[in-house]
Amino acid sequence: MGRPGKLLLAAALGGLMLAVTVGIAMVRPERGGPGSRALAGGAAAGGAPGPATRNLARCRTLTMPDSGCEAAWEARRRHFFGEDKPQ
C-alpha cells in the first residue's frame, strides 16, 4: 500500500471515530447537557431536587473532610443497599 492509500485509510478511520463519538454524545448526554435532568437520581419528576440531593451535590465539590457530608453519604449508601428499611 502506497502513501496515498495509507492517508486515505487514516482519514477514513479518523472519520469513523469522529462519527462514533458524536453518536455516543447524542445518545448519552453528559452532566449539565440537555437531557441530564432525566438522569438525575434524586430529583422528583419535574420538580426541584430535595435537600438531601442538594447537600450531596455540595459535598461532591468539597476537598476537605466534612462530618455532615460523611453522614449524608452514609445515609445514601444505606438507602441504596436497602439497609435502612425495617426487617
Backbone torsions as a table, in degrees:
resi	resn	phi	psi	omega
1	MET	NA	130.0	-178.3
2	GLY	-83.6	-178.8	-178.6
3	ARG	-61.1	-44.4	178.6
4	PRO	-61.9	-36.2	178.4
5	GLY	-65.9	-40.4	178.6
6	LYS	-66.2	-41.1	178.1
7	LEU	-64.1	-41.0	178.8
8	LEU	-64.1	-42.2	178.5
9	LEU	-64.2	-43.3	178.7
10	ALA	-64.1	-40.8	178.9
11	ALA	-66.0	-40.0	179.5
12	ALA	-65.5	-43.3	178.3
13	LEU	-65.5	-39.9	177.3
14	GLY	-63.1	-42.7	177.9
15	GLY	-64.8	-39.0	178.1
16	LEU	-64.5	-43.5	178.9
17	MET	-64.6	-38.8	178.1
18	LEU	-64.7	-42.7	-179.9
19	ALA	-64.5	-40.0	178.4
20	VAL	-65.8	-42.0	179.4
21	THR	-62.3	-45.5	178.8
22	VAL	-64.1	-41.1	178.7
23	GLY	-62.1	-42.6	178.6
24	ILE	-65.8	-40.8	-179.9
25	ALA	-64.6	-33.0	179.7
26	MET	-76.7	-32.0	-178.7
27	VAL	-80.7	-40.9	-175.6
28	ARG	-124.1	87.3	-178.4
29	PRO	-66.5	146.8	179.1
30	GLU	-78.4	172.0	178.5
31	ARG	-59.7	137.6	177.6
32	GLY	88.4	-13.2	179.7
33	GLY	-89.2	178.7	178.7
34	PRO	-63.5	137.7	179.2
35	GLY	88.3	-2.8	-177.9
36	SER	-73.8	-20.6	178.0
37	ARG	-62.8	-35.0	179.0
38	ALA	-67.0	-24.0	-178.7
39	LEU	-90.2	-11.0	-177.2
40	ALA	-66.3	129.9	-173.6
41	GLY	-76.6	-35.7	-172.7
42	GLY	-100.9	-7.2	-175.6
43	ALA	-78.4	135.8	174.6
44	ALA	-71.4	158.0	-177.6
45	ALA	-63.1	111.7	177.1
46	GLY	80.7	-3.0	-177.2
47	GLY	-110.9	178.0	178.3
48	ALA	-79.4	152.6	177.8
49	PRO	-65.9	151.3	-179.0
50	GLY	-74.3	173.8	-178.2
51	PRO	-63.4	-34.2	179.2
52	ALA	-65.6	-39.9	179.6
53	THR	-68.1	-40.1	177.9
54	ARG	-65.2	-37.8	179.2
55	ASN	-64.7	-43.1	178.4
56	LEU	-65.5	-35.9	176.9
57	ALA	-63.6	-39.8	177.3
58	ARG	-66.1	-40.3	-177.8
59	CYS	-66.3	-27.8	179.5
60	ARG	-63.5	-26.2	-175.5
61	THR	-91.3	-10.0	-177.7
62	LEU	-76.4	146.1	176.5
63	THR	-110.5	-13.2	180.0
64	MET	-103.9	150.4	176.9
65	PRO	-61.0	142.1	-179.3
66	ASP	-141.0	122.3	-175.6
67	SER	-64.2	-35.1	177.7
68	GLY	-64.5	-39.6	178.8
69	CYS	-69.4	-39.9	178.7
70	GLU	-62.9	-38.4	177.9
71	ALA	-67.6	-39.6	179.5
72	ALA	-65.7	-42.5	179.1
73	TRP	-65.9	-37.6	179.0
74	GLU	-66.2	-41.2	177.7
75	ALA	-63.5	-40.9	179.0
76	ARG	-65.3	-39.5	179.5
77	ARG	-65.0	-44.9	179.2
78	ARG	-62.1	-40.7	178.9
79	HIS	-64.9	-42.3	-179.3
80	PHE	-61.5	-43.8	-177.6
81	PHE	-85.9	-0.3	176.7
82	GLY	75.7	20.3	-177.7
83	GLU	-83.6	-10.0	-177.9
84	ASP	-93.4	2.5	-179.7
85	LYS	-91.3	141.7	177.6
86	PRO	-66.7	147.6	-175.7
87	GLN	-91.1	NA	NA
